[in-house]
Amino acid sequence: MSETQAADIYDLAVIGGGVNGCGIARDAAGRGARVLLLEKGDLASGTSSASTKLIHGGLRYLEHHAFALVRESLIERERLWAIAPHIIHPMRFVLPWTKGLRPRWMLRLGLFLYDHIGGRRALPATEAIDLRRHAAGKALKPGFGPAYCYSDGWVDDARLVLLNARDAADLGADVRTRTAVVRLERVEGNWHIQTRTTQGFEQAFHARAVFNATGPAVLDLLDRAHRPTDRHMRLVRGSHIVVPRLFDHDHAYFFQLPDGRIFFAIPYERDFTLIGTTDRDHQGGLDHVVPSDEEIAYLCAAANRYFARPIAPADVLWSYAGVRPLVDDGSPAGGGDARLSTGH
Ligand SMILES: Cc1cc2nc3c(=O)[nH]c(=O)nc-3n(C[C@H](O)[C@H](O)[C@H](O)COP(=O)(O)OP(=O)(O)OC[C@H]3O[C@@H](n4cnc5c(N)ncnc54)[C@H](O)[C@@H]3O)c2cc1C
């Protein structure tokens, strides 16, 4: 191989410009690797801009005994906050005790663990509150009393991706957006990566290693690399709605539902409330994922169990949906076990 050809070979090609791809590209470039990042659309155009926007440990995963996962995420929570305090800020979450749902001892135990297993340093600890007197009770229907107030973080999710990509580029990574990988093959020990831009321009790249960070399109990329797998993925859609502000304080809510699920209601862009999420098996394509009418109605009904001011689908100003790729272990959508197999 000539010297010119060798210089054209990247150490690592990362495919997918979501939070994982951009984070990996930044990390590898920071270690001195020659990195190429290929994203078929815009950075963060996939699941990474359609999340609930929490920097959290995943309180509900404690129920599935995922202590190591929660601990790791809690440690990362304060680390990320320290790195990017301009786009991440602490938030207090109000978790009301609801008669007939999880008992108070279980909520207290879960929050005790949440406060203590992840090396919490700067965030305030959980406190017990009474919604008959606390400001967070005013927006709720009458009848709620005991509740818990715990800490997590909020993030501008798309900006987190962009900042990782920006940093990767500053560290020398070659970041190419609107560049889809259409085919990959191993040629003489290197990866030959065929791409096509949205304008139809075709270009080939070469790399010693490839990282498949295409999120829900992970199996599609394996197909393009002619790497069949007997592992099965399940795509699960999670949707959010945005409605005019339902409360005028800066706490968020973590609510339980009788089906065992939970959902969040979060102050959003000052004048709005963000409500989500759902868990529905996703059958369609990945380029234009939107909430179904049924999910929007479900989220309105969920909010109406708690908030004094009822909302209807006609009140929804904006909605969005993202898709999680789960390793298919046969459990139904919404079952926590399959979700945990993603590791995040
Ligand atoms: C409803 C919902 C709520 C969530 N809430 C939270 C939360 O609050 N906090 C949290 O930490 N996590 C949350 N998550 C999880 C988190 O959003 C995901 O783990 C994360 O966004 C996954 O990022 P990713 O980079 O793997 O995938 P993606 O963001 O989907 O990125 C994959 C990228 O690959 C690109 N791509 C695909 N095929 C190709 C190709 N052939 N060539 C080039 N590019 C390609 C896509 O365009 C896409 O941009 C949530 C997830 C969902 C679904």
The ligand as an SDF file (V2000), in Angstrom:
LIG
                    3D

 53 58  0  0  0  0  0  0  0  0999 V2000
  -38.9250    8.4540   24.6340 C   0  0  0  0  0  0  0  0  0  0  0  0
  -37.5060    8.3700   25.1280 C   0  0  0  0  0  0  0  0  0  0  0  0
  -37.1230    9.1080   26.2380 C   0  0  0  0  0  0  0  0  0  0  0  0
  -35.8110    9.0320   26.6860 C   0  0  0  0  0  0  0  0  0  0  0  0
  -35.4440    9.8040   27.7450 N   0  0  0  0  0  0  0  0  0  0  0  0
  -34.1680    9.7820   28.1660 C   0  0  0  0  0  0  0  0  0  0  0  0
  -33.7460   10.6420   29.2060 C   0  0  0  0  0  0  0  0  0  0  0  0
  -34.5190   11.4320   29.7410 O   0  0  0  0  0  0  0  0  0  0  0  0
  -32.4500   10.5860   29.5960 N   0  0  0  0  0  0  0  0  0  0  0  0
  -31.5560    9.7310   28.9980 C   0  0  0  0  0  0  0  0  0  0  0  0
  -30.3850    9.7140   29.4020 O   0  0  0  0  0  0  0  0  0  0  0  0
  -31.9220    8.9150   27.9960 N   0  0  0  0  0  0  0  0  0  0  0  0
  -33.1990    8.9360   27.5570 C   0  0  0  0  0  0  0  0  0  0  0  0
  -33.5850    8.1360   26.5370 N   0  0  0  0  0  0  0  0  0  0  0  0
  -32.5830    7.2790   25.9100 C   0  0  0  0  0  0  0  0  0  0  0  0
  -31.7020    8.1110   24.9800 C   0  0  0  0  0  0  0  0  0  0  0  0
  -32.4740    9.0730   24.2960 O   0  0  0  0  0  0  0  0  0  0  0  0
  -31.0250    7.1820   23.9910 C   0  0  0  0  0  0  0  0  0  0  0  0
  -30.3120    6.1990   24.7190 O   0  0  0  0  0  0  0  0  0  0  0  0
  -30.0360    7.9070   23.1040 C   0  0  0  0  0  0  0  0  0  0  0  0
  -30.6050    9.0430   22.4930 O   0  0  0  0  0  0  0  0  0  0  0  0
  -29.5290    6.9480   22.0390 C   0  0  0  0  0  0  0  0  0  0  0  0
  -28.5980    7.6550   21.2600 O   0  0  0  0  0  0  0  0  0  0  0  0
  -27.9130    6.9860   20.0110 P   0  0  0  0  0  0  0  0  0  0  0  0
  -26.8130    7.8920   19.6040 O   0  0  0  0  0  0  0  0  0  0  0  0
  -27.5580    5.5710   20.3140 O   0  0  0  0  0  0  0  0  0  0  0  0
  -29.0720    6.8880   18.8980 O   0  0  0  0  0  0  0  0  0  0  0  0
  -29.7220    8.0460   17.9810 P   0  0  0  0  0  0  0  0  0  0  0  0
  -29.8500    9.3400   18.6760 O   0  0  0  0  0  0  0  0  0  0  0  0
  -30.9620    7.4640   17.3960 O   0  0  0  0  0  0  0  0  0  0  0  0
  -28.6330    8.2510   16.8380 O   0  0  0  0  0  0  0  0  0  0  0  0
  -28.4450    7.3220   15.8000 C   0  0  0  0  0  0  0  0  0  0  0  0
  -28.0790    8.1390   14.5710 C   0  0  0  0  0  0  0  0  0  0  0  0
  -27.6490    7.2540   13.5410 O   0  0  0  0  0  0  0  0  0  0  0  0
  -28.0140    7.8340   12.3000 C   0  0  0  0  0  0  0  0  0  0  0  0
  -27.9860    6.7880   11.2750 N   0  0  0  0  0  0  0  0  0  0  0  0
  -28.8010    5.7100   11.1720 C   0  0  0  0  0  0  0  0  0  0  0  0
  -28.4570    4.9760   10.0900 N   0  0  0  0  0  0  0  0  0  0  0  0
  -27.3920    5.5980    9.5120 C   0  0  0  0  0  0  0  0  0  0  0  0
  -26.5890    5.3190    8.3640 C   0  0  0  0  0  0  0  0  0  0  0  0
  -26.8100    4.2450    7.5750 N   0  0  0  0  0  0  0  0  0  0  0  0
  -25.5820    6.1750    8.0520 N   0  0  0  0  0  0  0  0  0  0  0  0
  -25.3330    7.2710    8.8370 C   0  0  0  0  0  0  0  0  0  0  0  0
  -26.0770    7.5810    9.9230 N   0  0  0  0  0  0  0  0  0  0  0  0
  -27.0850    6.7470   10.2640 C   0  0  0  0  0  0  0  0  0  0  0  0
  -29.4110    8.3960   12.5820 C   0  0  0  0  0  0  0  0  0  0  0  0
  -29.7620    9.4140   11.6510 O   0  0  0  0  0  0  0  0  0  0  0  0
  -29.2610    8.9250   14.0110 C   0  0  0  0  0  0  0  0  0  0  0  0
  -28.9620   10.3150   14.0480 O   0  0  0  0  0  0  0  0  0  0  0  0
  -34.8800    8.1910   26.0390 C   0  0  0  0  0  0  0  0  0  0  0  0
  -35.2720    7.4460   24.9280 C   0  0  0  0  0  0  0  0  0  0  0  0
  -36.5740    7.5460   24.4600 C   0  0  0  0  0  0  0  0  0  0  0  0
  -36.9860    6.7800   23.2430 C   0  0  0  0  0  0  0  0  0  0  0  0
  1  2  1  0
  2  3  1  0
  2 52  2  0
  3  4  2  0
  4  5  1  0
  4 50  1  0
  5  6  2  0
  6  7  1  0
  6 13  1  0
  7  8  2  0
  7  9  1  0
  9 10  1  0
 10 11  2  0
 10 12  1  0
 12 13  2  0
 13 14  1  0
 14 15  1  0
 14 50  1  0
 15 16  1  0
 16 17  1  0
 16 18  1  0
 18 19  1  0
 18 20  1  0
 20 21  1  0
 20 22  1  0
 22 23  1  0
 23 24  1  0
 24 25  2  0
 24 26  1  0
 24 27  1  0
 27 28  1  0
 28 29  2  0
 28 30  1  0
 28 31  1  0
 31 32  1  0
 32 33  1  0
 33 34  1  0
 33 48  1  0
 34 35  1  0
 35 36  1  0
 35 46  1  0
 36 37  1  0
 36 45  1  0
 37 38  2  0
 38 39  1  0
 39 40  1  0
 39 45  2  0
 40 41  1  0
 40 42  2  0
 42 43  1  0
 43 44  2  0
 44 45  1  0
 46 47  1  0
 46 48  1  0
 48 49  1  0
 50 51  2  0
 51 52  1  0
 52 53  1  0
M  END
$$$$
